Amino acid sequence: MKITWCRQPNEDNALDEMIISENGPNLHEADDILERVMCKYWSENSQNGKWHFIRSGENIKTYFGGSSKVVGKMLSEPSKLPFMS
């Protein structure tokens, strides 16, 4: 959980984030869970059920899988959580 001067979560949000951080999968192993949650969110909160994001600038870098040595290393290590195997 990252808290900075510009991001001050309230007590409820901070507790939720700590529980997820402690009990959830590592971020680099959470693709399946995040995709299911995003699909559920957009199906409930959009007219056509499709994901849509607004790009507000041209200086946004795109991540292509395999281009990061750190993420590649993390993905090569097995998960410590039995339900993520």
TAPEGI-V35945 format. One record per helix or strand of 3 or more residues. SS is the DSSP state (H for helix, E for strand). FROM is the first residue (numbers start at 1). LEN is the number of residues. If there is no record, write none. Layout:
# TAPEGI-V35945
ss={SS;SS}
from={FROM;FROM}
len={LEN;LEN}
This chain:
# TAPEGI-V35945
ss={H;H;H;H;H}
from={11;27;31;69;82}
len={13;3;15;8;3}
